[in-house]
Structure formats: structure tokens, C-alpha cells
Amino acid sequence: MLFSPFSLKKLSLRNRIVMPPMCMYMAGRDGLPNDWHVTHYASRAVGQVGLIIVEATGVEDRGRISARDLGLWNDDQRDGLKKIVDMVHAQGASIAIQLNHAGRKSEVEYLEPVAPSALPFSEEYRVPKSLSVSEIREIVARFAAAARRAVEAGFDAIEIHGAHGYLINQFMSPLVNQRTDEYGGSSANRGRLLGEVLEAVKAVTPADIPVWVRVSAEEYEQQGNGPETVAEIINQVKAKGLDAVHVSSGGVTSFRVKAYPGYQVDMARRIKAQTSLPVIGGGLVTGAREAEHILRADVDLVFLGRELLRNPYWPLQAAGVLGEEIAWPEPYLRGR
């Protein structure tokens, strides 16, 4: 299954191997991509990854995780990202972008962090400003503006970052969200921001371009969200146009996850079973047979993060392990 094609609306993948978004911290204060980013993403396309998801990209400057992250709040950033899109497409891969607002986990020192409630992530982080309703709506509009630019840059899909303790996840989590207005309390209210962002993004995205969300299906804290609650929130917003779910975990608190190969796969299966949406699953996956097993466990796509940092040509080698014939880039045939 690893090398079988997969389609979702206009998105058509040559295989089911996904490189998830991983921050490079190689941009400047301007949020523009540079030669590093072009080389990084294009080399994974040459290596035959099916879907590449560009790292967390801030919808505004204060929404970046660090001052060295990519941004998509102006047209210069859009044009820089288009160069990456074109390079990846030229090598036969598909490419999505993850749109993010870091909220209280932003370390951009020259701007004040914001959050649903004025609670810092840890003692090492600043106390964030609690967002007003009007400010929340401004952030929703910035997600829409970034999505419009992503479409103009030619991205094949858009991922909304609702995981790892960043702003949308902060609103979703009872550990962080202590609001008493329409954005706090019940799971429906805690999922309101996700629903509004999804609706705004879909309004500026052609109907054939898929939009999905990355979630932390488990917060690893007694009072935190687990797969059932996250699935409940997804079901409350999916009618607004959600096409798939990218399943990860953790990051809401500083709890250190005891990770092992495939540790998030069962979470992905449970999210799929409860939402009936396609899922991307994984977690410390390194081997071809392991990835194949995950797909046969009813996960639609499998992501490999650290392994693709170590080896951008992993798919070429995985095909050999599984006895699959796939097309190698012609200049590399001598190394086959």
C-alpha cells in the first residue's frame, strides 16, 4: 500500500508517504524563504516523497513560533514560497502548507504573545495577553488572508495547525482555555475558533483544494483532551468543509511524551473511526515494513519526520525493501 496512489479532491499523490511540517528556523525576521528552504523541500521531492507539508508558517508576525520561522502575511512571502512549490511540482511531488498561529508559545521577543487566557506555557515563557472577541476575529481573518496567498502560490492543499499547544490547540484545550464567553467552557465552544478558521479558509479556497487540520489527539494530562474529545470537536466543525485529519499528540503542556515507533497510530485509527475522515498517522516511523503495516491498520497516509531529515531519499530505498518498482530520477539510476 505504501506505493499505491491516493487522491483527495484535486490532490493526487504518487504514494502515501508524507513529510510532515517541521520547523527549520532558517528564515529571517522578514519571514521569507531562502535557498535553504528550496533545497530542503526540493530534495525530498527528488527522493520521491508523495506529499510534502511545508513547516508551520505564521499568519502574522506575532503568530510565528520564533523570529526565524516562515510567514505568509504579505505578497513577498507568497512569491518566495511559490518558488518552492514550483520546484517540488517539477519533481512530481505534491505540496501543502501548514498555517499557524503560535499563541502563547510564540518566542518572537519584539511582539507580545496572545492566548485564550493569560496563562504562560511554562515559567520560561512570557504571560500572554488574553484575546478579546474582536481580536480573535482579526486572527481568523489573517488565517483567511494567508490561505488566499497559499492558493495564489500554487499549493495543492492547506493544513490548519490545531496541534502541539499552539493557538487553535490552546482554545481547544481545557488545560489552557479558561474563558467564560462563547469561546470557552464546553467542547463546542472550545472548538469554535477552529470552526471559524476552517470556514474562513474554505471561503477563499477553491472547492477542489483539500483543507485539513493537524490535531493533538492526546494531551497526556488527566484533565486534558484525549482522542474521544478531539473527535467530538472535529465532528462539530467538519461540516464546514474539513477534508482530513493529521493526527499528532502532545505540546499543550511541557509533559515529556514517552514516544516509541508508531505511538500515535492508534490515535489516528480512533479519530478515523469516530469522524469517518481520512487520516494521516505516524510517529517515529523509520522502516518500510513498519510504514506498510501502519497503512494496513486503516490509516490512509503515513508521515515520517526525523527519518526524512536523516535521509531525503528514504522512499527510493523503501521501494527496494518492499520489492516495489518505482521510477528513479534518471541521473540517480547508477546508484540504484
Secondary structure, DSSP 8 states (H G I E B T S, - for coil): -TTS-EEETTEEESSSEEE---------TT----HHHHHHHHHHHHTT-SEEEEEEEESSGGGSSSTTS-B-SSHHHHHHHHHHHHHHHHTT-EEEEEEE--GGG---TTS--EESSS--SSTTS---EE--HHHHHHHHHHHHHHHHHHHHHT-SEEEEEE-TTSHHHHHH-TTT----STTSSSHHHHTHHHHHHHHHHHHTS-TTS-EEEEEES---STTS--HHHHHHHHHHHGGGT--EEEEE---SSS------TTTTHHHHHHHHHHH---EEEESS---HHHHHHHHHTT-SEEE-SHHHHH-TTHHHHHHHHHT------GGGGGG-
